[in-house]
Amino acid sequence: MVLTAAERSKRYRDRLKLNANKYQELKEKDRQRKIRKQASMTKQEKEQYRENHRNAQERHQKKVKTTVMNGMPPK
């Protein structure tokens, strides 16, 4: 059976979580990558990032609210 990219990624993350040290290392590496990225952003890029993030949060909250109102349990 051929796996999709999403399935392969999920399996990789599941295997990674079994090794606590490696998982923590990966999380720290990603955290440092994000810090470097944000430090190199211009003021305009930071504002655009914040605006996009704010919009994504609003969309998610609306989605959760509608699923709860429809009686569907959240995933």
DSSP file (Angstrom, degrees, kcal/mol; ACC not computed):
  #  RESIDUE AA STRUCTURE BP1 BP2  ACC     N-H-->O    O-->H-N    N-H-->O    O-->H-N    TCO  KAPPA ALPHA  PHI   PSI    X-CA   Y-CA   Z-CA
    1    1 A M              0   0    0      0, 0.0     2,-0.4     0, 0.0     0, 0.0   0.000 360.0 360.0 360.0 133.7    0.0    0.0    0.0
    2    2 A V        -     0   0    0      1,-0.0     2,-0.3     0, 0.0     0, 0.0  -0.732 360.0-141.3 -89.3 131.6    1.3    3.4   -1.0
    3    3 A L        -     0   0    0     -2,-0.4     2,-0.1     1,-0.1    -1,-0.0  -0.663  11.6-124.6 -93.3 147.5    1.2    6.1    1.8
    4    4 A T     >  -     0   0    0     -2,-0.3     4,-2.4     1,-0.1     5,-0.2  -0.362  31.7-104.6 -78.5 168.8    0.3    9.7    1.2
    5    5 A A  H  > S+     0   0    0      1,-0.2     4,-2.4     2,-0.2     5,-0.2   0.887 122.5  53.2 -62.0 -38.7    2.7   12.4    2.3
    6    6 A A  H  > S+     0   0    0      2,-0.2     4,-2.3     1,-0.2    -1,-0.2   0.898 109.2  48.4 -64.4 -40.6    0.4   13.2    5.2
    7    7 A E  H  > S+     0   0    0      2,-0.2     4,-2.4     1,-0.2    -2,-0.2   0.907 111.7  49.2 -66.9 -41.5    0.4    9.6    6.4
    8    8 A R  H  X S+     0   0    0     -4,-2.4     4,-2.3     2,-0.2    -2,-0.2   0.912 111.7  49.5 -63.0 -41.6    4.2    9.3    6.1
    9    9 A S  H  X S+     0   0    0     -4,-2.4     4,-2.6     2,-0.2    -2,-0.2   0.913 110.4  50.3 -63.5 -42.7    4.6   12.6    8.1
   10   10 A K  H  X S+     0   0    0     -4,-2.3     4,-2.5     1,-0.2    -1,-0.2   0.916 110.9  48.5 -63.4 -42.8    2.2   11.3   10.8
   11   11 A R  H  X S+     0   0    0     -4,-2.4     4,-2.6     2,-0.2    -1,-0.2   0.909 110.9  51.4 -62.9 -41.0    4.1    8.1   11.1
   12   12 A Y  H  X S+     0   0    0     -4,-2.3     4,-2.4     1,-0.2    -2,-0.2   0.934 111.3  46.9 -61.0 -46.8    7.4    9.9   11.3
   13   13 A R  H  X S+     0   0    0     -4,-2.6     4,-1.9     1,-0.2    -1,-0.2   0.891 111.7  51.2 -64.0 -39.2    6.0   12.2   14.1
   14   14 A D  H  X S+     0   0    0     -4,-2.5     4,-0.7     2,-0.2    -1,-0.2   0.920 112.2  45.9 -63.8 -43.6    4.6    9.2   16.0
   15   15 A R  H >X S+     0   0    0     -4,-2.6     3,-0.7     1,-0.2     4,-0.6   0.891 110.9  54.1 -64.7 -38.9    8.0    7.4   15.8
   16   16 A L  H >< S+     0   0    0     -4,-2.4     3,-1.0     1,-0.2     7,-0.4   0.870 101.9  57.7 -64.0 -37.6    9.8   10.5   16.8
   17   17 A K  H 3< S+     0   0    0     -4,-1.9    -1,-0.2     1,-0.3    -2,-0.2   0.731  95.2  65.7 -67.8 -20.9    7.6   10.9   19.9
   18   18 A L  H << S+     0   0    0     -4,-0.7     2,-0.9    -3,-0.7    -1,-0.3   0.803  96.2  59.8 -69.5 -28.0    8.7    7.5   21.1
   19   19 A N  S <X S-     0   0    0     -3,-1.0     4,-2.3    -4,-0.6    -1,-0.2  -0.841  73.2-170.5-101.7  96.4   12.3    8.8   21.5
   20   20 A A  H  > S+     0   0    0     -2,-0.9     4,-2.5     1,-0.2     5,-0.2   0.862  80.7  50.8 -60.0 -41.2   11.8   11.6   24.1
   21   21 A N  H  > S+     0   0    0      1,-0.2     4,-2.3     2,-0.2    -1,-0.2   0.938 112.9  44.7 -63.8 -46.7   15.4   13.1   23.7
   22   22 A K  H  > S+     0   0    0      1,-0.2     4,-2.4     2,-0.2    -1,-0.2   0.884 112.6  52.7 -65.4 -37.6   15.2   13.3   19.9
   23   23 A Y  H  X S+     0   0    0     -4,-2.3     4,-2.2    -7,-0.4    -1,-0.2   0.922 110.4  46.9 -63.9 -44.6   11.7   14.8   20.1
   24   24 A Q  H  X S+     0   0    0     -4,-2.5     4,-2.4     2,-0.2    -2,-0.2   0.888 111.1  52.9 -64.3 -38.7   12.9   17.5   22.5
   25   25 A E  H  X S+     0   0    0     -4,-2.3     4,-2.5     1,-0.2    -2,-0.2   0.925 109.6  48.2 -60.1 -45.7   15.9   18.2   20.3
   26   26 A L  H  X S+     0   0    0     -4,-2.4     4,-2.3     1,-0.2    -2,-0.2   0.899 111.0  50.4 -64.1 -41.1   13.7   18.6   17.3
   27   27 A K  H  X S+     0   0    0     -4,-2.2     4,-2.3     2,-0.2    -1,-0.2   0.908 111.7  47.8 -63.6 -41.6   11.4   20.9   19.1
   28   28 A E  H  X S+     0   0    0     -4,-2.4     4,-2.4     2,-0.2    -2,-0.2   0.902 110.8  51.4 -65.6 -40.9   14.3   23.1   20.3
   29   29 A K  H  X S+     0   0    0     -4,-2.5     4,-2.0     1,-0.2    -2,-0.2   0.907 111.8  46.8 -62.1 -42.2   15.8   23.2   16.9
   30   30 A D  H  X S+     0   0    0     -4,-2.3     4,-2.3     2,-0.2    -2,-0.2   0.891 110.0  53.6 -67.2 -39.3   12.4   24.3   15.4
   31   31 A R  H  X S+     0   0    0     -4,-2.3     4,-2.0     1,-0.2    -2,-0.2   0.916 110.2  47.0 -60.5 -44.2   12.0   26.9   18.2
   32   32 A Q  H  X S+     0   0    0     -4,-2.4     4,-2.4     2,-0.2    -1,-0.2   0.877 109.5  54.3 -66.2 -37.5   15.4   28.4   17.4
   33   33 A R  H  X S+     0   0    0     -4,-2.0     4,-2.2     1,-0.2    -2,-0.2   0.917 109.7  47.2 -61.5 -43.8   14.6   28.4   13.6
   34   34 A K  H  X S+     0   0    0     -4,-2.3     4,-2.4     2,-0.2    -1,-0.2   0.871 110.3  52.5 -67.4 -36.7   11.4   30.4   14.3
   35   35 A I  H  X S+     0   0    0     -4,-2.0     4,-2.1     2,-0.2    -2,-0.2   0.929 111.2  46.9 -64.0 -44.8   13.3   32.9   16.6
   36   36 A R  H  X S+     0   0    0     -4,-2.4     4,-1.5     2,-0.2    -2,-0.2   0.907 112.0  51.0 -62.4 -41.5   15.9   33.5   13.9
   37   37 A K  H  < S+     0   0    0     -4,-2.2     4,-0.5     1,-0.2     3,-0.3   0.930 111.9  45.9 -62.8 -45.7   13.2   33.9   11.2
   38   38 A Q  H >< S+     0   0    0     -4,-2.4     3,-0.8     1,-0.2    -1,-0.2   0.857 109.5  55.3 -68.4 -33.7   11.3   36.5   13.3
   39   39 A A  H 3< S+     0   0    0     -4,-2.1    -1,-0.2     1,-0.2    -2,-0.2   0.813 107.9  49.7 -67.3 -29.4   14.4   38.4   14.1
   40   40 A S  T 3< S+     0   0    0     -4,-1.5    -1,-0.2    -3,-0.3    -2,-0.2   0.518  89.3 107.4 -88.6  -4.3   15.3   38.8   10.5
   41   41 A M    <   -     0   0    0     -3,-0.8     2,-0.1    -4,-0.5    -3,-0.0  -0.428  69.1-125.1 -73.8 146.7   11.8   40.1    9.5
   42   42 A T     >  -     0   0    0     -2,-0.1     4,-2.3     1,-0.1     5,-0.2  -0.383  30.8-102.8 -79.6 169.3   11.3   43.7    8.7
   43   43 A K  H  > S+     0   0    0      1,-0.2     4,-2.1     2,-0.2     5,-0.2   0.897 123.9  51.0 -60.6 -40.5    8.7   45.7   10.5
   44   44 A Q  H  > S+     0   0    0      1,-0.2     4,-2.2     2,-0.2    -1,-0.2   0.895 109.3  50.0 -65.4 -40.5    6.3   45.4    7.6
   45   45 A E  H  > S+     0   0    0      2,-0.2     4,-2.5     1,-0.2    -1,-0.2   0.887 109.3  52.0 -65.3 -38.8    6.7   41.6    7.4
   46   46 A K  H  X S+     0   0    0     -4,-2.3     4,-2.6     2,-0.2    -2,-0.2   0.917 109.6  49.0 -63.7 -43.0    6.0   41.3   11.1
   47   47 A E  H  X S+     0   0    0     -4,-2.1     4,-2.3     1,-0.2    -2,-0.2   0.911 112.1  48.7 -62.9 -41.9    2.8   43.3   10.8
   48   48 A Q  H  X S+     0   0    0     -4,-2.2     4,-2.4     2,-0.2    -2,-0.2   0.907 111.2  50.4 -64.2 -41.9    1.7   41.2    7.9
   49   49 A Y  H  X S+     0   0    0     -4,-2.5     4,-2.5     2,-0.2    -2,-0.2   0.923 111.2  48.1 -61.1 -46.1    2.5   38.0    9.8
   50   50 A R  H  X S+     0   0    0     -4,-2.6     4,-2.5     2,-0.2    -1,-0.2   0.895 111.3  50.7 -63.1 -40.5    0.5   39.2   12.8
   51   51 A E  H  X S+     0   0    0     -4,-2.3     4,-2.3     2,-0.2    -2,-0.2   0.929 111.8  46.9 -63.9 -45.4   -2.5   40.1   10.6
   52   52 A N  H  X S+     0   0    0     -4,-2.4     4,-2.2     1,-0.2    -2,-0.2   0.903 113.2  49.4 -62.3 -41.1   -2.5   36.7    8.9
   53   53 A H  H  X S+     0   0    0     -4,-2.5     4,-2.3     2,-0.2    -2,-0.2   0.909 109.9  50.9 -65.2 -42.4   -2.2   35.0   12.3
   54   54 A R  H  X S+     0   0    0     -4,-2.5     4,-2.1     1,-0.2    -2,-0.2   0.915 110.9  48.6 -61.0 -44.3   -5.0   37.0   13.8
   55   55 A N  H  X S+     0   0    0     -4,-2.3     4,-2.4     1,-0.2    -1,-0.2   0.897 110.0  51.8 -64.0 -40.1   -7.3   36.2   10.8
   56   56 A A  H  X S+     0   0    0     -4,-2.2     4,-2.3     1,-0.2    -1,-0.2   0.897 109.0  50.7 -64.0 -40.1   -6.4   32.5   11.1
   57   57 A Q  H  X S+     0   0    0     -4,-2.3     4,-2.5     2,-0.2    -1,-0.2   0.913 110.2  49.7 -64.0 -41.9   -7.4   32.5   14.8
   58   58 A E  H  X S+     0   0    0     -4,-2.1     4,-2.3     2,-0.2    -2,-0.2   0.923 110.7  49.4 -62.8 -44.6  -10.7   34.2   14.0
   59   59 A R  H  X S+     0   0    0     -4,-2.4     4,-2.2     1,-0.2    -1,-0.2   0.911 112.1  48.9 -60.6 -42.5  -11.5   31.6   11.3
   60   60 A H  H  X S+     0   0    0     -4,-2.3     4,-2.6     1,-0.2     5,-0.2   0.922 110.3  49.9 -64.5 -44.1  -10.6   28.8   13.7
   61   61 A Q  H  X S+     0   0    0     -4,-2.5     4,-2.4     1,-0.2    -1,-0.2   0.889 111.1  49.5 -63.7 -38.7  -12.8   30.2   16.5
   62   62 A K  H  X S+     0   0    0     -4,-2.3     4,-2.4     2,-0.2    -1,-0.2   0.909 111.1  50.3 -64.2 -41.2  -15.7   30.6   14.1
   63   63 A K  H  X S+     0   0    0     -4,-2.2     4,-2.0     2,-0.2    -2,-0.2   0.922 112.1  46.3 -63.4 -44.8  -15.3   27.0   12.9
   64   64 A V  H  X S+     0   0    0     -4,-2.6     4,-2.2     1,-0.2     5,-0.2   0.911 111.9  52.0 -64.2 -42.3  -15.2   25.6   16.5
   65   65 A K  H  X S+     0   0    0     -4,-2.4     4,-2.2     1,-0.2    -2,-0.2   0.905 110.1  47.9 -62.6 -42.3  -18.2   27.7   17.4
   66   66 A T  H  X S+     0   0    0     -4,-2.4     4,-1.8     2,-0.2     6,-0.2   0.881 111.0  50.4 -69.0 -36.7  -20.3   26.4   14.5
   67   67 A T  H  <>S+     0   0    0     -4,-2.0     5,-2.1     2,-0.2     4,-0.3   0.888 112.3  47.4 -68.5 -37.0  -19.4   22.8   15.2
   68   68 A V  H ><5S+     0   0    0     -4,-2.2     3,-1.1     1,-0.2    -2,-0.2   0.901 111.5  50.7 -68.2 -40.5  -20.3   23.1   18.8
   69   69 A M  H 3<5S+     0   0    0     -4,-2.2    -2,-0.2     1,-0.3    -1,-0.2   0.830 108.0  53.2 -66.7 -31.8  -23.6   24.8   17.9
   70   70 A N  T 3<5S-     0   0    0     -4,-1.8    -1,-0.3    -5,-0.2    -2,-0.2   0.489 117.3-114.1 -81.5  -3.0  -24.4   22.0   15.5
   71   71 A G  T < 5S+     0   0    0     -3,-1.1    -3,-0.2     1,-0.3    -2,-0.1   0.571  71.7 136.9  82.5   8.6  -23.9   19.5   18.2
   72   72 A M      < -     0   0    0     -5,-2.1    -1,-0.3    -6,-0.2    -2,-0.1  -0.745  56.2-122.4 -89.1 133.0  -20.9   17.9   16.5
   73   73 A P        -     0   0    0      0, 0.0    -5,-0.0     0, 0.0    -1,-0.0  -0.482  33.9-104.2 -70.3 144.2  -18.0   17.2   18.9
   74   74 A P              0   0    0      0, 0.0   -10,-0.0     0, 0.0     0, 0.0  -0.332 360.0 360.0 -65.6 152.2  -14.7   18.9   17.9
   75   75 A K              0   0    0     -3,-0.1    -3,-0.0    -2,-0.0     0, 0.0   0.480 360.0 360.0 -73.3 360.0  -12.1   16.7   16.3
